[in-house]
C-alpha cells in the first residue's frame, strides 16, 4: 500500500524562489537595456567601434548576471555542492567587475575630451563599482548565513544595475533622457522587496543588509551636490592624466 501511495502521490514541481525571480528581473534590465543600446546596434553594424576593453567589460558583466541566475537556480534545486564550487569563480569575477568598472570610467572620461561631460553620470560610474565591492565583501563574510548571503549578493548586483535600467527606459520609451531619481525609484523598489523578503524569511533584517541599503541609498542624496561641485569636476577632468602622458 505504501508503495502504491508513493507512486500515485504527485511530485513537487520546480518552484522558482524569490531570489531566482529577482535575479531574472535584474537580467531583464541589464540584457534589455544593453541589448537595445549595445548588443543590437553591434549586431546590426550601426554601433561605432569600441575599444576592446569595452567588449571585455560587457562579457564580464553579462557573465555575472548569468551566474547570478544559475546560482539562484542551483539553490532552488538544492545542488549546494555545485553552487559552492561556482562561488569561487564568482569571487574572481566580482574582482574583475570592480577593476573594469573603474577602468571604463577613466577611459570614458579620457575619450570625452573636448565634449560636454555628464558629471552626474561620472558620479554614478565611480560610486557603482565601489558600492558593489563593499556589499560583495559583506556577502562573502556572511556566507555561513545563507539567507543573508543570498540577499547581499542581490544587493551587490542592485548597486550596479542603474545603467541597464536607465538605458531600457530611454530606448524602450524613446525618451531623450531619464532623470536619475526616476531610475533610482526602480532600484529602491527592488531594494525594499529584498529587505522585506529577508525579514519574512528570517524574522529580522541583518546588520549587513541595513549597511548595504545605506550604501545604495545615501549616494543618491549626494548625486547633484557632488556632481555639481568644483572639486569633483576637477577630479573627473584630471582622470585623462592617468592614461595620457603630458
DRENZA-219331 format. One record per atom (N, C-alpha, C): residue number from 1; z, x, y. Coordinates in Angstrom, 2 decimals, always signed. Example, Ala and Ser with C-alpha at 12.3 -4.5 7.8 and 13.67 -1.06 7.14 Angstrom:
BEGIN
1,+7.80,+13.19,-5.69;
1,+7.80,+12.30,-4.50;
1,+7.80,+13.20,-3.30;
2,+7.08,+12.85,-2.25;
2,+7.14,+13.67,-1.06;
2,+7.87,+12.90,+0.03;
END
This chain:
BEGIN
1,+0.00,+0.82,-1.20;
1,+0.00,+0.00,+0.00;
1,+0.00,+0.86,+1.26;
2,+0.78,+1.94,+1.18;
2,+0.86,+2.81,+2.35;
2,-0.48,+3.45,+2.64;
3,-1.20,+3.85,+1.54;
3,-2.49,+4.49,+1.75;
3,-3.50,+3.50,+2.29;
4,-3.44,+2.26,+1.81;
4,-4.36,+1.24,+2.32;
4,-4.09,+0.95,+3.77;
5,-2.81,+0.88,+4.13;
5,-2.44,+0.59,+5.51;
5,-2.90,+1.70,+6.44;
6,-2.78,+2.96,+5.95;
6,-3.17,+4.08,+6.81;
6,-4.67,+4.11,+7.03;
7,-5.42,+3.71,+5.98;
7,-6.87,+3.69,+6.14;
7,-7.33,+2.58,+7.06;
8,-6.61,+1.47,+7.02;
8,-7.02,+0.34,+7.84;
8,-6.53,+0.42,+9.27;
9,-5.56,+1.30,+9.53;
9,-5.00,+1.39,+10.88;
9,-6.02,+2.01,+11.82;
10,-6.17,+1.48,+13.03;
10,-7.13,+2.04,+13.99;
10,-6.69,+3.39,+14.49;
11,-7.61,+4.29,+14.61;
11,-7.30,+5.63,+15.11;
11,-7.26,+5.62,+16.63;
12,-6.35,+6.43,+17.14;
12,-6.24,+6.53,+18.60;
12,-7.46,+7.27,+19.13;
13,-8.17,+6.68,+20.07;
13,-9.34,+7.31,+20.64;
13,-8.97,+8.34,+21.69;
14,-9.98,+9.05,+22.15;
14,-9.77,+10.05,+23.19;
14,-9.48,+9.35,+24.51;
15,-8.32,+9.63,+25.08;
15,-7.92,+9.01,+26.34;
15,-7.73,+10.09,+27.39;
16,-8.64,+10.18,+28.35;
16,-8.53,+11.23,+29.38;
16,-7.20,+11.15,+30.13;
17,-6.61,+12.28,+30.36;
17,-5.34,+12.34,+31.09;
17,-5.60,+12.31,+32.60;
18,-4.52,+12.19,+33.35;
18,-4.61,+12.24,+34.81;
18,-5.25,+13.54,+35.26;
19,-4.85,+14.64,+34.64;
19,-5.34,+15.96,+35.06;
19,-6.84,+16.10,+34.79;
20,-7.31,+15.52,+33.68;
20,-8.74,+15.59,+33.40;
20,-9.52,+14.75,+34.41;
21,-9.04,+13.56,+34.72;
21,-9.70,+12.73,+35.72;
21,-9.73,+13.43,+37.08;
22,-8.62,+14.05,+37.46;
22,-8.55,+14.73,+38.75;
22,-9.49,+15.94,+38.77;
23,-9.56,+16.67,+37.66;
23,-10.48,+17.81,+37.58;
23,-11.93,+17.34,+37.71;
24,-12.26,+16.22,+37.09;
24,-13.61,+15.67,+37.19;
24,-13.91,+15.21,+38.62;
25,-12.90,+14.64,+39.29;
25,-13.09,+14.21,+40.68;
25,-13.36,+15.42,+41.58;
26,-12.63,+16.51,+41.35;
26,-12.85,+17.73,+42.14;
26,-14.24,+18.29,+41.88;
27,-14.68,+18.24,+40.62;
27,-16.03,+18.71,+40.29;
27,-17.08,+17.85,+40.99;
28,-16.81,+16.57,+41.12;
28,-17.75,+15.68,+41.80;
28,-17.99,+16.15,+43.23;
29,-16.93,+16.55,+43.93;
29,-17.08,+17.00,+45.31;
29,-17.75,+18.37,+45.38;
30,-17.38,+19.27,+44.47;
30,-17.95,+20.62,+44.52;
30,-19.42,+20.62,+44.10;
31,-19.73,+20.05,+42.96;
31,-21.12,+20.05,+42.50;
31,-21.97,+19.08,+43.29;
32,-21.34,+18.02,+43.84;
32,-22.08,+17.12,+44.70;
32,-22.40,+17.76,+46.04;
33,-21.38,+18.33,+46.69;
33,-21.59,+18.95,+48.00;
33,-22.49,+20.16,+47.95;
34,-22.20,+21.09,+47.03;
34,-23.02,+22.30,+46.95;
34,-24.32,+22.05,+46.20;
35,-24.36,+20.98,+45.41;
35,-25.62,+20.61,+44.78;
35,-26.65,+20.19,+45.81;
36,-26.18,+19.44,+46.82;
36,-27.08,+18.96,+47.86;
36,-27.47,+20.05,+48.86;
37,-26.58,+21.00,+49.10;
37,-26.83,+22.00,+50.14;
37,-27.20,+23.38,+49.59;
38,-26.99,+23.60,+48.31;
38,-27.26,+24.93,+47.74;
38,-28.15,+24.85,+46.50;
39,-27.74,+24.13,+45.47;
39,-28.48,+24.11,+44.21;
39,-29.85,+23.44,+44.35;
40,-29.87,+22.25,+44.95;
40,-31.14,+21.51,+45.08;
40,-32.13,+22.24,+45.98;
41,-31.74,+22.69,+47.19;
41,-32.70,+23.44,+48.01;
41,-33.19,+24.72,+47.35;
42,-32.30,+25.40,+46.61;
42,-32.71,+26.63,+45.93;
42,-33.72,+26.31,+44.83;
43,-33.49,+25.22,+44.10;
43,-34.44,+24.83,+43.05;
43,-35.78,+24.40,+43.62;
44,-35.73,+23.79,+44.82;
44,-36.97,+23.33,+45.46;
44,-37.67,+24.43,+46.24;
45,-37.03,+25.58,+46.40;
45,-37.62,+26.69,+47.13;
45,-37.57,+26.53,+48.64;
46,-36.71,+25.63,+49.13;
46,-36.61,+25.38,+50.57;
46,-35.42,+26.07,+51.20;
47,-34.59,+26.73,+50.40;
47,-33.42,+27.41,+50.95;
47,-33.77,+28.85,+51.30;
48,-33.41,+29.29,+52.50;
48,-33.67,+30.70,+52.87;
48,-32.97,+31.64,+51.90;
49,-33.53,+32.83,+51.70;
49,-32.92,+33.79,+50.76;
49,-31.48,+34.12,+51.15;
50,-30.61,+34.21,+50.16;
50,-29.20,+34.56,+50.36;
50,-28.93,+35.94,+49.79;
51,-27.97,+36.65,+50.35;
51,-27.56,+37.92,+49.74;
51,-27.06,+37.68,+48.31;
52,-27.21,+38.63,+47.42;
52,-26.76,+38.45,+46.03;
52,-25.29,+38.05,+45.92;
53,-24.45,+38.51,+46.85;
53,-23.03,+38.18,+46.77;
53,-22.79,+36.69,+46.95;
54,-23.67,+36.01,+47.69;
54,-23.54,+34.56,+47.87;
54,-23.75,+33.85,+46.53;
55,-24.76,+34.29,+45.77;
55,-25.02,+33.70,+44.46;
55,-23.88,+34.02,+43.48;
56,-23.35,+35.23,+43.58;
56,-22.22,+35.61,+42.74;
56,-21.01,+34.73,+43.04;
57,-20.77,+34.51,+44.32;
57,-19.67,+33.64,+44.72;
57,-19.87,+32.23,+44.16;
58,-21.10,+31.73,+44.21;
58,-21.39,+30.41,+43.68;
58,-21.15,+30.33,+42.18;
59,-21.61,+31.32,+41.45;
59,-21.42,+31.34,+40.00;
59,-19.94,+31.34,+39.64;
60,-19.16,+32.17,+40.33;
60,-17.73,+32.28,+40.05;
60,-17.01,+30.97,+40.39;
61,-17.36,+30.40,+41.52;
61,-16.72,+29.15,+41.96;
61,-17.05,+28.01,+40.99;
62,-18.32,+27.90,+40.61;
62,-18.71,+26.86,+39.66;
62,-18.04,+27.08,+38.30;
63,-17.92,+28.34,+37.91;
63,-17.27,+28.66,+36.63;
63,-15.81,+28.22,+36.65;
64,-15.16,+28.40,+37.80;
64,-13.75,+27.97,+37.92;
64,-13.64,+26.46,+37.74;
65,-14.54,+25.71,+38.35;
65,-14.48,+24.26,+38.25;
65,-14.73,+23.79,+36.81;
66,-15.68,+24.42,+36.13;
66,-15.95,+24.06,+34.74;
66,-14.77,+24.43,+33.85;
67,-14.15,+25.58,+34.14;
67,-12.97,+26.00,+33.38;
67,-11.82,+25.02,+33.60;
68,-11.69,+24.52,+34.82;
68,-10.63,+23.55,+35.12;
68,-10.79,+22.29,+34.25;
69,-12.01,+21.80,+34.13;
69,-12.27,+20.62,+33.30;
69,-12.01,+20.94,+31.82;
70,-12.50,+22.09,+31.37;
70,-12.33,+22.47,+29.97;
70,-10.86,+22.62,+29.61;
71,-10.09,+23.28,+30.47;
71,-8.67,+23.48,+30.21;
71,-7.92,+22.14,+30.17;
72,-8.28,+21.24,+31.06;
72,-7.65,+19.92,+31.06;
72,-7.99,+19.16,+29.79;
73,-9.25,+19.28,+29.33;
73,-9.67,+18.60,+28.11;
73,-8.97,+19.19,+26.89;
74,-8.77,+20.51,+26.86;
74,-8.10,+21.16,+25.73;
74,-6.65,+20.69,+25.62;
75,-5.98,+20.53,+26.75;
75,-4.62,+20.00,+26.72;
75,-4.64,+18.56,+26.22;
76,-5.68,+17.84,+26.64;
76,-5.82,+16.43,+26.25;
76,-5.92,+16.28,+24.72;
77,-6.64,+17.22,+24.08;
77,-6.80,+17.16,+22.62;
77,-5.78,+18.04,+21.90;
78,-4.81,+18.56,+22.66;
78,-3.70,+19.35,+22.12;
78,-4.14,+20.65,+21.44;
79,-5.18,+21.26,+21.96;
79,-5.60,+22.58,+21.48;
79,-4.97,+23.62,+22.41;
80,-3.67,+23.80,+22.25;
80,-2.92,+24.67,+23.16;
80,-3.28,+26.14,+22.96;
81,-3.60,+26.53,+21.73;
81,-3.91,+27.93,+21.45;
81,-5.13,+28.40,+22.24;
82,-6.22,+27.62,+22.18;
82,-7.42,+27.99,+22.92;
82,-7.18,+27.88,+24.42;
83,-6.39,+26.90,+24.83;
83,-6.06,+26.72,+26.25;
83,-5.38,+27.98,+26.80;
84,-4.45,+28.52,+26.04;
84,-3.74,+29.72,+26.49;
84,-4.65,+30.93,+26.49;
85,-5.53,+31.02,+25.50;
85,-6.46,+32.16,+25.46;
85,-7.39,+32.14,+26.67;
86,-7.91,+30.98,+27.00;
86,-8.78,+30.86,+28.17;
86,-8.01,+31.05,+29.47;
87,-6.72,+30.81,+29.42;
87,-5.89,+31.00,+30.61;
87,-5.91,+32.44,+31.10;
88,-6.00,+33.39,+30.17;
88,-6.08,+34.80,+30.56;
88,-7.38,+35.07,+31.32;
89,-8.45,+34.45,+30.88;
89,-9.72,+34.56,+31.60;
89,-9.61,+33.90,+32.96;
90,-8.88,+32.79,+33.03;
90,-8.70,+32.08,+34.30;
90,-7.97,+32.92,+35.33;
91,-7.01,+33.72,+34.90;
91,-6.28,+34.59,+35.82;
91,-7.24,+35.59,+36.46;
92,-8.09,+36.20,+35.64;
92,-9.06,+37.16,+36.17;
92,-10.05,+36.46,+37.11;
93,-10.49,+35.27,+36.73;
93,-11.44,+34.53,+37.54;
93,-10.83,+34.15,+38.89;
94,-9.55,+33.79,+38.88;
94,-8.87,+33.43,+40.13;
94,-8.82,+34.62,+41.09;
95,-8.56,+35.81,+40.54;
95,-8.54,+37.00,+41.39;
95,-9.90,+37.27,+42.03;
96,-10.97,+37.05,+41.27;
96,-12.32,+37.25,+41.80;
96,-12.62,+36.22,+42.89;
97,-12.15,+34.99,+42.70;
97,-12.37,+33.94,+43.69;
97,-11.74,+34.32,+45.03;
98,-10.53,+34.85,+44.99;
98,-9.85,+35.25,+46.23;
98,-10.62,+36.36,+46.92;
99,-11.00,+37.38,+46.15;
99,-11.72,+38.53,+46.72;
99,-13.05,+38.10,+47.32;
100,-13.83,+37.32,+46.56;
100,-15.15,+36.91,+47.04;
100,-15.04,+35.93,+48.20;
101,-14.00,+35.10,+48.21;
101,-13.81,+34.17,+49.32;
101,-13.63,+34.90,+50.63;
102,-12.80,+35.93,+50.62;
102,-12.59,+36.71,+51.84;
102,-13.83,+37.54,+52.18;
103,-14.50,+38.06,+51.17;
103,-15.70,+38.88,+51.41;
103,-16.82,+38.03,+52.03;
104,-17.02,+36.84,+51.50;
104,-18.06,+35.95,+52.04;
104,-17.77,+35.58,+53.48;
105,-16.49,+35.40,+53.80;
105,-16.11,+35.08,+55.19;
105,-16.50,+36.21,+56.13;
106,-16.23,+37.44,+55.73;
106,-16.57,+38.59,+56.56;
106,-18.09,+38.73,+56.70;
107,-18.79,+38.55,+55.59;
107,-20.25,+38.68,+55.62;
107,-20.87,+37.59,+56.49;
108,-20.35,+36.36,+56.37;
108,-20.92,+35.27,+57.17;
108,-20.71,+35.51,+58.65;
109,-19.60,+36.13,+59.02;
109,-19.35,+36.44,+60.43;
109,-20.30,+37.54,+60.88;
110,-20.57,+38.50,+60.02;
110,-21.48,+39.58,+60.37;
110,-22.91,+39.06,+60.53;
111,-23.29,+38.11,+59.69;
111,-24.65,+37.56,+59.76;
111,-24.85,+36.62,+60.95;
112,-23.75,+36.18,+61.55;
112,-23.86,+35.23,+62.66;
112,-23.89,+35.90,+64.03;
113,-24.03,+37.22,+64.05;
113,-24.04,+37.93,+65.34;
113,-25.18,+37.44,+66.21;
114,-24.84,+37.12,+67.43;
114,-25.84,+36.63,+68.37;
114,-26.00,+35.12,+68.34;
115,-25.35,+34.42,+67.38;
115,-25.42,+32.97,+67.30;
115,-24.04,+32.39,+67.59;
116,-23.98,+31.12,+68.02;
116,-22.67,+30.49,+68.25;
116,-21.82,+30.49,+66.98;
117,-20.56,+30.84,+67.10;
117,-19.66,+30.92,+65.95;
117,-18.81,+29.66,+65.88;
118,-18.73,+29.08,+64.72;
118,-17.84,+27.94,+64.48;
118,-16.49,+28.50,+64.06;
119,-15.60,+28.67,+65.05;
119,-14.32,+29.29,+64.76;
119,-13.43,+28.40,+63.89;
120,-13.62,+27.10,+63.97;
120,-12.88,+26.21,+63.08;
120,-13.24,+26.47,+61.62;
121,-14.52,+26.67,+61.36;
121,-14.96,+26.96,+60.01;
121,-14.46,+28.33,+59.55;
122,-14.43,+29.29,+60.47;
122,-13.91,+30.60,+60.13;
122,-12.43,+30.52,+59.78;
123,-11.69,+29.69,+60.51;
123,-10.27,+29.49,+60.22;
123,-10.08,+28.95,+58.81;
124,-10.85,+27.94,+58.46;
124,-10.76,+27.36,+57.13;
124,-11.15,+28.36,+56.05;
125,-12.17,+29.17,+56.34;
125,-12.65,+30.15,+55.36;
125,-11.62,+31.23,+55.09;
126,-10.81,+31.56,+56.09;
126,-9.77,+32.57,+55.90;
126,-8.53,+31.98,+55.23;
127,-8.19,+30.74,+55.58;
127,-6.99,+30.12,+55.04;
127,-7.15,+29.77,+53.57;
128,-8.35,+29.30,+53.18;
128,-8.55,+28.78,+51.82;
128,-8.23,+29.80,+50.71;
129,-8.82,+31.01,+50.71;
129,-8.51,+31.94,+49.61;
129,-7.06,+32.41,+49.61;
130,-6.46,+32.52,+50.80;
130,-5.06,+32.93,+50.87;
130,-4.16,+31.83,+50.29;
131,-4.45,+30.58,+50.64;
131,-3.68,+29.46,+50.11;
131,-3.85,+29.36,+48.59;
132,-5.09,+29.53,+48.13;
132,-5.36,+29.48,+46.70;
132,-4.55,+30.54,+45.97;
133,-4.53,+31.76,+46.50;
133,-3.81,+32.86,+45.85;
133,-2.32,+32.56,+45.76;
134,-1.74,+32.04,+46.84;
134,-0.31,+31.76,+46.86;
134,+0.07,+30.66,+45.87;
135,-0.71,+29.59,+45.83;
135,-0.40,+28.48,+44.93;
135,-0.66,+28.87,+43.48;
136,-1.74,+29.61,+43.24;
136,-2.04,+30.04,+41.87;
136,-0.94,+30.96,+41.34;
137,-0.39,+31.81,+42.19;
137,+0.70,+32.69,+41.77;
137,+1.91,+31.86,+41.33;
138,+2.20,+30.79,+42.04;
138,+3.31,+29.91,+41.64;
138,+2.98,+29.19,+40.34;
139,+1.71,+28.84,+40.13;
139,+1.31,+28.19,+38.88;
139,+1.54,+29.10,+37.69;
140,+1.24,+30.39,+37.86;
140,+1.47,+31.36,+36.77;
140,+2.96,+31.51,+36.51;
141,+3.75,+31.49,+37.56;
141,+5.20,+31.63,+37.39;
141,+5.79,+30.41,+36.67;
142,+5.16,+29.26,+36.85;
142,+5.67,+28.02,+36.25;
142,+4.98,+27.71,+34.92;
143,+4.40,+28.72,+34.27;
143,+3.62,+28.47,+33.06;
143,+4.47,+27.90,+31.93;
144,+5.77,+28.16,+31.94;
144,+6.66,+27.63,+30.89;
144,+7.09,+26.19,+31.17;
145,+6.64,+25.65,+32.28;
145,+6.88,+24.24,+32.60;
145,+5.51,+23.57,+32.71;
146,+4.94,+23.17,+31.57;
146,+3.54,+22.71,+31.55;
146,+3.23,+21.60,+32.55;
147,+4.12,+20.63,+32.71;
147,+3.83,+19.51,+33.62;
147,+3.69,+20.01,+35.05;
148,+4.53,+20.97,+35.44;
148,+4.47,+21.53,+36.78;
148,+3.27,+22.48,+36.89;
149,+3.08,+23.31,+35.87;
149,+1.98,+24.29,+35.87;
149,+0.64,+23.62,+36.07;
150,+0.38,+22.54,+35.34;
150,-0.92,+21.87,+35.43;
150,-1.15,+21.30,+36.83;
151,-0.09,+20.76,+37.43;
151,-0.22,+20.22,+38.79;
151,-0.47,+21.32,+39.80;
152,+0.16,+22.46,+39.62;
152,-0.03,+23.58,+40.55;
152,-1.46,+24.12,+40.47;
153,-2.03,+24.12,+39.27;
153,-3.42,+24.55,+39.14;
153,-4.33,+23.59,+39.91;
154,-4.05,+22.30,+39.81;
154,-4.83,+21.32,+40.57;
154,-4.64,+21.53,+42.08;
155,-3.42,+21.81,+42.50;
155,-3.16,+22.02,+43.93;
155,-3.84,+23.29,+44.43;
156,-3.86,+24.33,+43.61;
156,-4.56,+25.56,+43.99;
156,-6.05,+25.27,+44.20;
157,-6.63,+24.50,+43.29;
157,-8.05,+24.15,+43.42;
157,-8.28,+23.27,+44.64;
158,-7.34,+22.37,+44.89;
158,-7.46,+21.48,+46.05;
158,-7.53,+22.28,+47.35;
159,-6.84,+23.41,+47.40;
159,-6.81,+24.20,+48.64;
159,-8.16,+24.82,+48.99;
160,-9.08,+24.89,+48.02;
160,-10.41,+25.46,+48.29;
160,-11.51,+24.39,+48.14;
161,-11.11,+23.13,+48.18;
161,-12.05,+22.04,+47.93;
161,-12.78,+21.56,+49.18;
162,-12.26,+21.92,+50.35;
162,-12.77,+21.33,+51.58;
162,-14.26,+21.57,+51.82;
163,-14.82,+22.75,+51.57;
163,-16.26,+22.94,+51.81;
163,-17.13,+21.97,+51.03;
164,-16.75,+21.70,+49.78;
164,-17.52,+20.77,+48.97;
164,-17.43,+19.35,+49.51;
165,-16.22,+18.93,+49.90;
165,-16.03,+17.59,+50.45;
165,-16.86,+17.43,+51.72;
166,-16.76,+18.41,+52.60;
166,-17.46,+18.34,+53.88;
166,-18.97,+18.26,+53.69;
167,-19.51,+19.08,+52.80;
167,-20.95,+19.08,+52.56;
167,-21.42,+17.76,+51.94;
168,-20.64,+17.23,+51.03;
168,-21.03,+15.98,+50.38;
168,-21.08,+14.84,+51.39;
169,-20.10,+14.79,+52.28;
169,-20.08,+13.73,+53.30;
169,-21.23,+13.90,+54.28;
170,-21.46,+15.14,+54.72;
170,-22.51,+15.37,+55.72;
170,-23.89,+15.04,+55.19;
171,-24.22,+15.58,+54.04;
171,-25.56,+15.39,+53.50;
171,-25.70,+14.01,+52.85;
172,-24.66,+13.60,+52.13;
172,-24.73,+12.32,+51.45;
172,-24.86,+11.14,+52.39;
173,-24.20,+11.25,+53.56;
173,-24.26,+10.17,+54.55;
173,-25.17,+10.52,+55.73;
174,-25.92,+11.63,+55.61;
174,-26.87,+12.05,+56.65;
174,-26.21,+12.15,+58.02;
175,-25.07,+12.82,+58.08;
175,-24.34,+12.99,+59.32;
175,-24.60,+14.39,+59.89;
176,-24.59,+14.49,+61.21;
176,-24.77,+15.79,+61.84;
176,-23.53,+16.67,+61.68;
177,-22.41,+16.04,+61.54;
177,-21.16,+16.77,+61.37;
177,-20.05,+15.83,+60.95;
178,-19.08,+16.35,+60.24;
178,-17.93,+15.57,+59.80;
178,-16.67,+16.22,+60.38;
179,-15.87,+15.49,+61.16;
179,-14.65,+16.08,+61.71;
179,-13.77,+16.64,+60.60;
180,-13.19,+17.79,+60.84;
180,-12.37,+18.42,+59.82;
180,-11.25,+17.51,+59.34;
181,-10.61,+16.79,+60.27;
181,-9.49,+15.96,+59.88;
181,-9.93,+14.79,+59.02;
182,-11.17,+14.34,+59.15;
182,-11.67,+13.30,+58.27;
182,-11.78,+13.81,+56.84;
183,-12.20,+15.06,+56.71;
183,-12.27,+15.67,+55.38;
183,-10.88,+15.92,+54.84;
184,-9.96,+16.30,+55.72;
184,-8.57,+16.51,+55.30;
184,-7.98,+15.25,+54.68;
185,-8.39,+14.07,+55.15;
185,-7.85,+12.82,+54.63;
185,-8.13,+12.68,+53.13;
186,-9.32,+13.11,+52.70;
186,-9.64,+13.07,+51.28;
186,-8.77,+14.03,+50.50;
187,-8.61,+15.25,+51.01;
187,-7.74,+16.23,+50.36;
187,-6.31,+15.71,+50.26;
188,-5.82,+15.13,+51.34;
188,-4.43,+14.68,+51.37;
188,-4.18,+13.50,+50.44;
189,-5.21,+12.65,+50.28;
189,-5.07,+11.55,+49.33;
189,-4.94,+12.09,+47.90;
190,-5.73,+13.11,+47.58;
190,-5.64,+13.73,+46.26;
190,-4.31,+14.46,+46.10;
191,-3.84,+15.09,+47.16;
191,-2.54,+15.76,+47.14;
191,-1.43,+14.76,+46.84;
192,-1.47,+13.61,+47.49;
192,-0.45,+12.58,+47.27;
192,-0.46,+12.09,+45.82;
193,-1.66,+11.93,+45.26;
193,-1.78,+11.49,+43.87;
193,-1.18,+12.51,+42.90;
194,-1.41,+13.79,+43.17;
194,-0.89,+14.84,+42.29;
194,+0.64,+14.87,+42.34;
195,+1.21,+14.75,+43.53;
195,+2.66,+14.73,+43.66;
195,+3.25,+13.48,+43.02;
196,+2.58,+12.35,+43.19;
196,+3.05,+11.11,+42.59;
196,+3.05,+11.22,+41.07;
197,+2.00,+11.83,+40.51;
197,+1.91,+11.96,+39.07;
197,+3.03,+12.85,+38.54;
198,+3.35,+13.92,+39.27;
198,+4.42,+14.81,+38.81;
198,+5.76,+14.09,+38.81;
199,+6.02,+13.33,+39.85;
199,+7.28,+12.57,+39.90;
199,+7.34,+11.53,+38.79;
200,+6.21,+10.92,+38.53;
200,+6.14,+9.90,+37.48;
200,+6.36,+10.52,+36.09;
201,+5.81,+11.72,+35.87;
201,+5.88,+12.36,+34.56;
201,+7.20,+13.06,+34.31;
202,+7.79,+13.64,+35.36;
202,+8.99,+14.46,+35.18;
202,+10.24,+13.87,+35.82;
203,+10.06,+12.86,+36.66;
203,+11.21,+12.26,+37.34;
203,+11.53,+12.89,+38.67;
204,+10.83,+13.99,+39.01;
204,+11.07,+14.66,+40.29;
204,+9.84,+15.49,+40.64;
205,+9.85,+16.05,+41.84;
205,+8.78,+16.95,+42.28;
205,+9.38,+18.35,+42.41;
206,+8.79,+19.31,+41.75;
206,+9.35,+20.66,+41.73;
206,+9.28,+21.33,+43.10;
207,+10.13,+22.33,+43.25;
207,+10.13,+23.10,+44.50;
207,+8.78,+23.78,+44.72;
208,+8.17,+24.27,+43.64;
208,+6.87,+24.92,+43.76;
208,+5.81,+23.95,+44.27;
209,+5.88,+22.71,+43.80;
209,+4.89,+21.72,+44.24;
209,+5.07,+21.36,+45.70;
210,+6.33,+21.26,+46.15;
210,+6.58,+20.98,+47.57;
210,+6.08,+22.14,+48.43;
211,+6.32,+23.37,+47.98;
211,+5.84,+24.53,+48.74;
211,+4.32,+24.54,+48.78;
212,+3.70,+24.22,+47.66;
212,+2.23,+24.17,+47.61;
212,+1.69,+23.10,+48.55;
213,+2.36,+21.94,+48.58;
213,+1.94,+20.88,+49.50;
213,+2.03,+21.36,+50.95;
214,+3.08,+22.10,+51.27;
214,+3.22,+22.64,+52.63;
214,+2.12,+23.65,+52.94;
215,+1.76,+24.47,+51.94;
215,+0.69,+25.45,+52.13;
215,-0.63,+24.76,+52.45;
216,-0.84,+23.60,+51.87;
216,-2.07,+22.84,+52.13;
216,-2.00,+22.07,+53.45;
217,-0.84,+21.50,+53.76;
217,-0.72,+20.59,+54.91;
217,-0.50,+21.32,+56.24;
218,+0.36,+22.33,+56.24;
218,+0.74,+22.97,+57.51;
218,-0.45,+23.57,+58.24;
219,-1.36,+24.29,+57.57;
219,-2.52,+24.85,+58.30;
219,-3.38,+23.79,+58.97;
220,-3.34,+22.56,+58.48;
220,-4.13,+21.51,+59.09;
220,-3.70,+21.25,+60.54;
221,-2.39,+21.34,+60.78;
221,-1.87,+21.08,+62.12;
221,-2.23,+22.19,+63.10;
222,-2.54,+23.38,+62.58;
222,-2.81,+24.52,+63.46;
222,-4.30,+24.84,+63.56;
223,-5.13,+24.00,+62.96;
223,-6.57,+24.28,+62.96;
223,-7.12,+24.50,+64.36;
224,-7.02,+23.50,+65.22;
224,-7.63,+23.59,+66.55;
224,-6.89,+24.55,+67.48;
225,-5.53,+24.58,+67.48;
225,-4.85,+25.57,+68.34;
225,-5.21,+27.01,+68.00;
226,-5.27,+27.32,+66.70;
226,-5.57,+28.70,+66.30;
226,-7.05,+29.01,+66.50;
227,-7.93,+28.09,+66.06;
227,-9.37,+28.33,+66.18;
227,-9.80,+28.47,+67.63;
228,-9.08,+27.83,+68.54;
228,-9.45,+27.91,+69.95;
228,-8.76,+29.03,+70.71;
229,-7.92,+29.80,+70.04;
229,-7.17,+30.87,+70.72;
229,-8.02,+32.12,+70.87;
230,-7.74,+32.89,+71.90;
230,-8.50,+34.12,+72.16;
230,-8.26,+35.17,+71.08;
231,-7.01,+35.27,+70.61;
231,-6.71,+36.31,+69.62;
231,-7.45,+36.07,+68.31;
232,-7.57,+34.79,+67.91;
232,-8.27,+34.50,+66.66;
232,-9.77,+34.75,+66.81;
233,-10.31,+34.38,+67.94;
233,-11.73,+34.60,+68.17;
233,-12.04,+36.09,+68.24;
234,-11.10,+36.86,+68.81;
234,-11.28,+38.31,+68.84;
234,-11.23,+38.89,+67.43;
235,-10.33,+38.33,+66.59;
235,-10.24,+38.76,+65.19;
235,-11.55,+38.50,+64.46;
236,-12.10,+37.32,+64.65;
236,-13.37,+36.97,+63.99;
236,-14.51,+37.85,+64.48;
237,-14.56,+38.07,+65.79;
237,-15.63,+38.89,+66.36;
237,-15.53,+40.35,+65.94;
238,-14.34,+40.76,+65.51;
238,-14.17,+42.13,+65.06;
238,-14.49,+42.33,+63.59;
239,-14.70,+41.23,+62.86;
239,-14.98,+41.33,+61.43;
239,-16.26,+42.11,+61.11;
240,-17.35,+41.96,+61.89;
240,-18.56,+42.74,+61.55;
240,-18.30,+44.25,+61.53;
241,-17.27,+44.69,+62.24;
241,-16.95,+46.12,+62.23;
241,-16.47,+46.61,+60.88;
242,-16.08,+45.67,+59.99;
242,-15.68,+46.05,+58.64;
242,-16.88,+46.36,+57.76;
243,-18.07,+45.96,+58.22;
243,-19.30,+46.13,+57.43;
243,-20.22,+47.18,+58.04;
244,-20.39,+47.08,+59.40;
244,-21.37,+47.93,+60.07;
244,-20.69,+49.11,+60.75;
245,-21.32,+50.26,+60.67;
245,-20.86,+51.44,+61.41;
245,-21.25,+51.25,+62.88;
246,-20.45,+51.83,+63.75;
246,-20.76,+51.78,+65.18;
246,-21.12,+53.17,+65.67;
END
